[in-house]
């Protein structure tokens, strides 16, 4: 059998590669459109649950950090929060980058829908998480020094290239988690992805607008020398560069690459059939 004949046969038998890419993109768009067209009430409720559930992960993280002082182990413990969000079908702000933007690009939604989703989810994450952090600080007052140290780590970080890169990585890590979970139907694989993302996000102390805000709120509630003005000084650029990391680095490049792969597969399939 000649190499050309073999390539043609592989091209015919490998046609599902193109179909798989298209199905994957369609699944992302479908999920994104569903999120974009939620009512304001649904967006807020889902966001509130997301803030509450990620706080459960923060509680686990603080417990390990208080006992061991090891941020890497604490990052693994934080995975409980991301697993809870996945299993309970709630959302964090940074999970709403890939799929809703894909839906906007596919014209299944408008920018105003995206703005409503982002603002509503972010605000609700913060409110739900703040309520839980107040409860956590009252339940575990012995964690006050750990919370103070964590809060001061973020609010005292200067706005420099390192801080910007940490925020970009925080956004890109969470968006990559969304993409990995969309790339498999296996619940076990999706949970493993949660553990990996949590290890990177919390274990390496990447800057994340929701996670780190809740740690700062916890520090404020427990009496740390941190104010809401200090939080805002950190929060505005964490949000901005989370979006840069999630939208520019992961989402836009992923959408562009998906388009190129589909076009290449179609072109090769056409060449094989012409031959």
C-alpha positions as CSV (number, residue, x, y, z in Angstrom):
1,X,0.0,0.0,0.0
2,X,1.5,3.4,-1.0
3,X,1.9,6.2,1.6
4,X,-0.6,8.4,-0.4
5,X,-3.2,5.6,-0.4
6,X,-2.6,5.1,3.3
7,X,-3.0,8.8,4.1
8,X,-6.3,8.9,2.2
9,X,-7.6,5.9,4.1
10,X,-6.5,7.5,7.4
11,X,-8.1,10.7,6.3
12,X,-11.4,9.0,5.7
13,X,-11.3,7.0,8.9
14,X,-10.0,10.0,10.9
15,X,-12.9,12.2,9.8
16,X,-14.3,12.1,13.3
17,X,-11.4,14.3,14.4
18,X,-13.1,17.2,12.7
19,X,-16.5,16.2,14.0
20,X,-15.1,15.9,17.5
21,X,-13.7,19.4,17.3
22,X,-16.9,20.8,16.0
23,X,-18.9,19.0,18.7
24,X,-16.6,20.3,21.4
25,X,-17.0,23.8,20.1
26,X,-20.8,23.5,19.8
27,X,-20.9,22.2,23.4
28,X,-19.0,25.2,24.6
29,X,-21.2,27.6,22.7
30,X,-24.4,25.8,23.9
31,X,-23.3,26.0,27.5
32,X,-22.1,29.6,27.1
33,X,-25.5,30.6,25.5
34,X,-27.4,29.1,28.4
35,X,-25.3,31.1,30.8
36,X,-25.7,34.3,28.8
37,X,-29.5,34.0,28.7
38,X,-30.1,33.3,32.4
39,X,-32.3,35.7,34.2
40,X,-30.7,38.2,36.6
41,X,-32.2,36.3,39.5
42,X,-30.6,33.0,38.2
43,X,-27.2,34.7,37.7
44,X,-27.3,36.1,41.3
45,X,-28.4,32.8,42.9
46,X,-25.8,30.8,41.0
47,X,-23.1,33.3,42.0
48,X,-24.1,33.4,45.6
49,X,-23.8,29.6,45.8
50,X,-20.4,29.8,44.0
51,X,-19.2,32.2,46.7
52,X,-20.5,30.1,49.5
53,X,-19.0,26.9,48.1
54,X,-15.6,28.3,47.3
55,X,-15.5,29.5,51.0
56,X,-15.8,25.9,52.0
57,X,-12.5,25.3,50.1
58,X,-11.0,28.4,51.8
59,X,-12.0,27.0,55.2
60,X,-10.2,23.7,54.4
61,X,-7.2,25.7,53.1
62,X,-7.0,27.8,56.3
63,X,-7.2,24.7,58.5
64,X,-4.2,23.1,56.7
65,X,-2.3,26.4,56.5
66,X,-2.8,27.1,60.2
67,X,-1.6,23.6,61.2
68,X,1.3,23.2,58.8
69,X,2.2,26.6,57.4
70,X,2.6,24.9,54.0
71,X,0.9,26.7,51.1
72,X,1.2,23.8,48.7
73,X,-0.6,21.4,51.0
74,X,-3.2,24.1,51.7
75,X,-3.7,24.5,47.9
76,X,-4.6,20.8,47.7
77,X,-7.1,21.2,50.6
78,X,-8.6,24.2,48.7
79,X,-9.6,21.8,45.9
80,X,-12.6,20.9,48.1
81,X,-14.1,24.3,47.1
82,X,-13.6,23.8,43.3
83,X,-15.0,20.3,43.5
84,X,-18.0,21.6,45.4
85,X,-18.6,24.2,42.7
86,X,-18.3,21.5,40.0
87,X,-20.6,19.0,41.7
88,X,-23.2,21.7,42.7
89,X,-23.2,23.4,39.3
90,X,-22.5,26.8,40.7
91,X,-20.0,29.3,39.3
92,X,-17.0,31.6,40.0
93,X,-16.6,34.8,38.1
94,X,-13.5,33.5,36.2
95,X,-15.3,30.4,35.0
96,X,-17.4,32.7,32.8
97,X,-14.8,33.6,30.3
98,X,-14.4,30.7,27.8
99,X,-18.0,29.5,27.2
100,X,-19.9,32.8,27.2
101,X,-17.4,34.5,25.0
102,X,-17.5,31.6,22.6
103,X,-21.3,32.1,22.5
104,X,-20.9,35.8,21.8
105,X,-18.5,35.0,19.0
106,X,-21.0,32.5,17.6
107,X,-23.7,35.2,17.8
108,X,-25.7,33.3,20.3
109,X,-25.6,36.2,22.7
110,X,-24.7,39.9,23.0
111,X,-22.1,41.8,24.9
112,X,-24.8,43.2,27.2
113,X,-25.7,39.7,28.2
114,X,-22.0,39.0,28.9
115,X,-21.7,42.2,31.0
116,X,-24.8,41.2,33.1
117,X,-23.3,37.7,33.6
118,X,-19.9,39.0,34.7
119,X,-21.1,41.8,37.0
120,X,-23.8,39.7,38.5
121,X,-21.7,36.6,39.1
122,X,-18.7,38.6,40.5
123,X,-20.9,40.7,42.9
124,X,-22.8,37.6,44.1
125,X,-19.6,35.6,44.6
126,X,-18.3,38.3,46.8
127,X,-21.5,38.7,48.8
128,X,-22.0,34.9,49.3
129,X,-18.4,34.4,50.2
130,X,-18.3,37.4,52.6
131,X,-21.2,35.9,54.5
132,X,-19.5,32.6,54.8
133,X,-16.1,34.1,55.8
134,X,-17.8,36.0,58.6
135,X,-19.2,32.7,59.9
136,X,-15.8,31.0,59.5
137,X,-14.0,33.7,61.5
138,X,-16.5,33.4,64.3
139,X,-16.3,29.6,64.3
140,X,-12.5,29.5,64.2
141,X,-11.1,32.6,66.0
142,X,-7.8,30.8,66.4
143,X,-7.2,31.3,62.6
144,X,-7.0,35.1,63.0
145,X,-3.2,35.3,62.6
146,X,-3.3,33.1,59.6
147,X,-6.0,35.2,58.0
148,X,-4.2,38.4,58.8
149,X,-1.0,37.1,57.2
150,X,-2.9,35.9,54.1
151,X,-4.8,39.2,53.7
152,X,-1.7,41.3,54.1
153,X,0.1,39.3,51.6
154,X,-2.3,40.4,48.9
155,X,-3.1,44.0,49.9
156,X,0.6,44.8,50.5
157,X,1.7,43.5,47.1
158,X,2.9,46.3,44.9
159,X,1.4,46.9,41.5
160,X,4.4,45.7,39.5
161,X,5.1,43.2,36.8
162,X,5.2,40.3,39.2
163,X,1.7,41.2,40.6
164,X,0.3,41.6,37.1
165,X,1.7,38.2,36.0
166,X,0.3,36.5,39.1
167,X,-3.2,37.9,38.3
168,X,-2.8,36.9,34.6
169,X,-1.9,33.4,35.7
170,X,-4.8,33.3,38.1
171,X,-7.3,34.1,35.4
172,X,-5.7,31.8,32.8
173,X,-5.6,28.8,35.3
174,X,-9.3,29.0,36.1
175,X,-10.3,29.4,32.4
176,X,-8.1,26.4,31.5
177,X,-9.9,24.4,34.2
178,X,-13.2,25.2,32.4
179,X,-11.7,24.1,29.1
180,X,-10.3,20.8,30.6
181,X,-13.6,20.0,32.1
182,X,-15.3,20.6,28.8
183,X,-12.8,18.3,27.1
184,X,-13.9,15.2,28.9
185,X,-17.1,13.4,29.9
186,X,-15.3,11.6,32.8
187,X,-16.4,13.0,36.3
188,X,-13.1,11.6,37.7
189,X,-11.0,13.5,35.2
190,X,-13.0,16.7,35.9
191,X,-12.4,16.3,39.7
192,X,-8.7,15.7,39.0
193,X,-8.6,18.9,37.0
194,X,-10.2,20.7,40.0
195,X,-7.4,19.4,42.3
196,X,-4.7,20.5,39.8
197,X,-6.2,24.0,39.4
198,X,-6.6,24.4,43.1
199,X,-3.0,23.4,43.7
200,X,-1.8,26.0,41.3
201,X,-4.2,28.8,42.3
202,X,-4.0,28.6,46.1
203,X,-0.8,26.6,46.5
204,X,1.2,29.1,44.5
205,X,-0.8,32.1,45.8
206,X,-1.8,33.3,42.3
207,X,-3.9,36.4,42.4
208,X,-7.6,35.6,42.0
209,X,-10.2,38.3,42.3
210,X,-12.7,36.2,44.3
211,X,-10.5,33.8,46.3
212,X,-8.1,36.5,47.5
213,X,-10.9,39.0,48.2
214,X,-12.6,36.5,50.5
215,X,-9.3,35.9,52.3
216,X,-9.0,39.7,52.7
217,X,-12.6,39.9,54.0
218,X,-11.7,37.2,56.5
219,X,-8.7,39.2,57.6
220,X,-10.9,42.3,58.1
221,X,-13.6,40.3,60.0
222,X,-10.9,38.8,62.3
223,X,-9.4,42.2,63.2
224,X,-6.4,42.4,60.9
225,X,-4.9,45.8,60.1
226,X,-6.5,45.7,56.7
227,X,-9.3,48.0,55.3
228,X,-11.8,47.9,52.5
229,X,-9.8,50.6,50.8
230,X,-6.8,48.3,50.9
231,X,-9.0,45.5,49.4
232,X,-10.1,47.8,46.5
233,X,-6.5,48.8,45.8
234,X,-5.9,45.1,45.2
235,X,-9.2,44.1,43.7
236,X,-9.4,46.4,40.7
237,X,-6.2,45.2,39.0
238,X,-6.8,41.5,40.1
239,X,-10.1,41.6,38.2
240,X,-8.6,43.4,35.2
241,X,-5.6,41.0,34.7
242,X,-7.7,37.9,35.6
243,X,-9.8,38.9,32.5
244,X,-6.6,39.4,30.5
245,X,-5.3,35.9,31.4
246,X,-8.6,34.2,30.9
247,X,-9.9,35.9,27.8
248,X,-6.7,36.9,25.9
249,X,-4.3,34.0,26.7
250,X,-6.7,31.1,27.0
251,X,-10.1,31.9,25.4
252,X,-9.1,33.9,22.3
253,X,-6.2,31.6,21.4
254,X,-8.3,28.5,22.0
255,X,-11.1,29.7,19.8
256,X,-8.6,30.7,17.1
257,X,-6.9,27.3,17.2
258,X,-10.2,25.4,17.1
259,X,-11.2,27.3,14.0
260,X,-7.8,26.6,12.3
261,X,-7.9,22.9,13.2
262,X,-11.4,22.5,11.7
263,X,-10.5,24.3,8.6
264,X,-7.3,22.2,8.2
265,X,-9.3,19.0,8.7
266,X,-11.8,20.1,6.1
267,X,-9.1,21.0,3.6
268,X,-7.3,17.7,4.1
269,X,-10.5,15.8,3.8
270,X,-11.3,17.6,0.5
271,X,-7.8,16.8,-0.9
272,X,-8.1,13.1,0.0
273,X,-11.5,12.9,-1.7
274,X,-10.2,14.7,-4.8
275,X,-7.2,12.3,-5.0
